[in-house]
């Protein structure tokens, strides 16, 4: 992952580098800045970003997901510099089947959910929805007019899924772990090759 310091400070004039792409955060809306700073933490994964009744993907994630899932690739408009923002989305109520298809295609899927803010402006884990759960608020902004807080709630790969809804029928996920015993002492040689 390559991320400039602006990943921690979204108001920085420094560009944010995610993979091969460079993003100037000053050219984006607060919601897109939030998305990009989260995406910087998961540059190789597909980030499904909850917006109301949909999980949205943007930029290269949208292009990759649209091709894999055979869904419509559209756009969110443009940034302040005039660059088109690619977008694709899936409805939350059908998200499990789309996630399963992405995982079966070898993708890592990161799920970012909206987190309701309490009256005091704080949130608790009990306010974090589960995947596919409809929320009372369908807006991207909280009641206070600020951007709704979001957080990553799951990272899914073929080797980490345990939810039956994400596992293909008649398929048993297999995980392999290898433990190489190292000898005690100063030797850096594996135990099996020592004489």
C-alpha positions as CSV (number, residue, x, y, z in Angstrom):
1,X,0.0,0.0,0.0
2,X,1.2,3.4,-0.8
3,X,-0.5,6.2,1.0
4,X,0.7,9.7,1.5
5,X,0.3,11.5,4.9
6,X,-3.0,12.9,3.7
7,X,-4.6,9.5,4.4
8,X,-4.5,10.5,8.1
9,X,-5.3,14.2,7.4
10,X,-8.0,14.5,4.7
11,X,-7.6,18.3,4.6
12,X,-3.9,18.0,3.5
13,X,-2.9,19.4,0.1
14,X,-0.7,16.3,-0.4
15,X,-2.1,13.9,-3.0
16,X,-3.3,10.5,-1.9
17,X,-1.7,7.6,-3.8
18,X,-3.7,4.4,-4.0
19,X,-2.0,1.7,-6.1
20,X,-1.1,3.5,-9.4
21,X,-3.7,6.3,-9.0
22,X,-3.1,9.7,-7.5
23,X,-6.1,11.6,-5.9
24,X,-6.1,15.2,-4.9
25,X,-8.4,15.3,-2.0
26,X,-9.1,19.0,-2.4
27,X,-10.8,18.2,-5.7
28,X,-13.4,15.9,-4.0
29,X,-16.5,16.2,-1.9
30,X,-16.3,15.3,1.9
31,X,-18.0,12.0,1.1
32,X,-15.5,11.1,-1.6
33,X,-12.6,12.1,0.7
34,X,-14.0,9.8,3.3
35,X,-14.2,7.0,0.7
36,X,-10.7,7.6,-0.6
37,X,-9.1,7.7,2.9
38,X,-10.7,4.4,3.7
39,X,-9.8,2.9,0.3
40,X,-6.1,3.9,1.0
41,X,-6.1,1.3,3.8
42,X,-7.3,-1.5,1.4
43,X,-5.7,-0.7,-2.0
44,X,-5.9,-4.2,-3.4
45,X,-9.5,-5.0,-2.2
46,X,-12.9,-4.0,-3.5
47,X,-14.4,-1.5,-1.0
48,X,-18.2,-1.8,-0.8
49,X,-19.2,1.6,0.6
50,X,-22.7,1.7,2.1
51,X,-24.8,4.6,0.9
52,X,-28.4,4.2,1.9
53,X,-29.9,1.1,0.3
54,X,-26.8,0.4,-1.8
55,X,-23.2,-0.7,-1.5
56,X,-21.4,1.5,-4.0
57,X,-17.9,1.1,-5.5
58,X,-16.0,3.9,-7.1
59,X,-13.1,4.5,-9.5
60,X,-11.2,1.4,-10.5
61,X,-13.1,-0.7,-8.0
62,X,-16.3,0.1,-9.8
63,X,-14.8,-0.9,-13.2
64,X,-13.5,-4.2,-11.8
65,X,-16.7,-5.1,-10.0
66,X,-18.9,-4.1,-13.0
67,X,-16.8,-6.4,-15.2
68,X,-16.9,-9.4,-12.8
69,X,-20.6,-9.0,-11.8
70,X,-21.9,-7.9,-15.2
71,X,-23.6,-4.9,-13.7
72,X,-23.9,-1.4,-15.0
73,X,-20.9,0.9,-14.8
74,X,-22.1,4.5,-14.4
75,X,-20.6,7.6,-12.9
76,X,-21.1,9.7,-9.9
77,X,-20.3,12.9,-11.8
78,X,-17.0,14.6,-11.8
79,X,-14.5,15.9,-9.2
80,X,-13.7,19.6,-9.1
81,X,-10.9,19.1,-11.6
82,X,-13.4,17.6,-14.1
83,X,-12.3,14.0,-13.8
84,X,-15.2,11.5,-14.2
85,X,-15.8,9.3,-11.1
86,X,-16.8,5.8,-12.1
87,X,-19.5,4.2,-10.0
88,X,-21.2,0.8,-9.7
89,X,-23.5,-0.4,-7.0
90,X,-25.5,-3.3,-5.7
91,X,-28.6,-3.2,-3.6
92,X,-28.0,-4.0,0.1
93,X,-30.8,-6.7,0.2
94,X,-29.0,-8.7,-2.5
95,X,-25.4,-7.9,-1.4
96,X,-24.5,-11.3,-0.1
97,X,-24.9,-12.9,-3.6
98,X,-22.8,-10.2,-5.2
99,X,-20.1,-10.5,-2.5
100,X,-20.1,-14.3,-3.0
101,X,-19.5,-13.9,-6.7
102,X,-16.7,-11.4,-6.1
103,X,-15.0,-13.7,-3.6
104,X,-15.4,-16.7,-6.0
105,X,-13.7,-14.6,-8.6
106,X,-10.7,-14.3,-6.3
107,X,-11.4,-10.8,-5.0
108,X,-11.0,-9.5,-1.4
109,X,-14.1,-7.7,-0.4
110,X,-14.1,-5.0,2.3
111,X,-17.5,-3.9,3.6
112,X,-17.8,-0.3,4.9
113,X,-21.1,0.4,6.7
114,X,-22.8,3.6,7.8
115,X,-22.7,4.0,11.5
116,X,-25.5,6.0,13.1
117,X,-24.5,8.8,15.3
118,X,-26.2,9.1,18.7
119,X,-27.5,12.3,20.1
120,X,-24.2,13.0,21.8
121,X,-22.3,12.5,18.5
122,X,-20.7,9.2,19.6
123,X,-21.4,5.7,18.4
124,X,-21.1,2.3,19.9
125,X,-20.6,-1.1,18.4
126,X,-24.3,-1.9,18.9
127,X,-25.1,0.8,16.3
128,X,-23.0,-1.0,13.7
129,X,-25.4,-2.8,11.3
130,X,-24.7,-6.2,10.0
131,X,-24.3,-6.9,6.3
132,X,-27.6,-6.5,4.5
133,X,-29.4,-4.9,7.5
134,X,-31.6,-2.0,6.5
135,X,-30.9,1.1,8.5
136,X,-33.4,3.8,9.5
137,X,-31.4,6.5,8.0
138,X,-31.0,6.4,4.2
139,X,-29.1,9.6,3.8
140,X,-25.3,10.0,3.5
141,X,-25.4,12.9,6.0
142,X,-26.2,12.7,9.6
143,X,-28.9,14.9,11.2
144,X,-26.3,17.5,12.2
145,X,-25.5,18.0,8.5
146,X,-22.0,16.5,8.7
147,X,-20.9,13.5,6.7
148,X,-22.3,10.2,8.1
149,X,-19.6,8.2,9.9
150,X,-18.7,5.0,8.3
151,X,-16.3,2.2,9.3
152,X,-15.1,-1.1,7.9
153,X,-17.0,-4.0,9.5
154,X,-15.7,-7.0,7.5
155,X,-12.9,-8.1,5.2
156,X,-13.9,-11.1,3.2
157,X,-11.6,-13.5,1.3
158,X,-12.1,-17.0,0.0
159,X,-10.1,-18.3,3.1
160,X,-12.0,-16.3,5.7
161,X,-15.6,-16.6,4.9
162,X,-17.8,-18.5,7.4
163,X,-21.2,-17.1,6.5
164,X,-23.3,-19.7,4.6
165,X,-24.8,-17.0,2.4
166,X,-21.4,-16.3,1.0
167,X,-20.3,-19.9,0.4
168,X,-21.4,-21.4,-2.9
169,X,-23.8,-24.4,-2.7
170,X,-22.0,-27.8,-2.5
171,X,-18.7,-26.1,-1.8
172,X,-16.6,-26.5,1.3
173,X,-14.0,-23.8,1.8
174,X,-10.6,-25.2,2.5
175,X,-7.9,-23.4,4.5
176,X,-4.4,-24.8,4.9
177,X,-1.9,-23.7,7.5
178,X,1.7,-24.7,7.6
179,X,3.8,-24.6,10.7
180,X,7.6,-25.0,10.3
181,X,9.3,-26.0,13.5
182,X,12.4,-23.9,14.1
183,X,15.2,-25.4,16.3
184,X,15.9,-23.7,19.6
185,X,19.2,-21.9,19.9
186,X,21.1,-19.8,17.5
187,X,20.5,-21.8,14.3
188,X,18.2,-20.2,11.6
189,X,17.8,-23.6,9.8
190,X,14.5,-25.4,10.0
191,X,14.4,-28.3,12.4
192,X,13.9,-31.0,9.6
193,X,17.1,-30.0,7.7
194,X,19.4,-30.0,10.8
195,X,22.0,-32.8,11.1
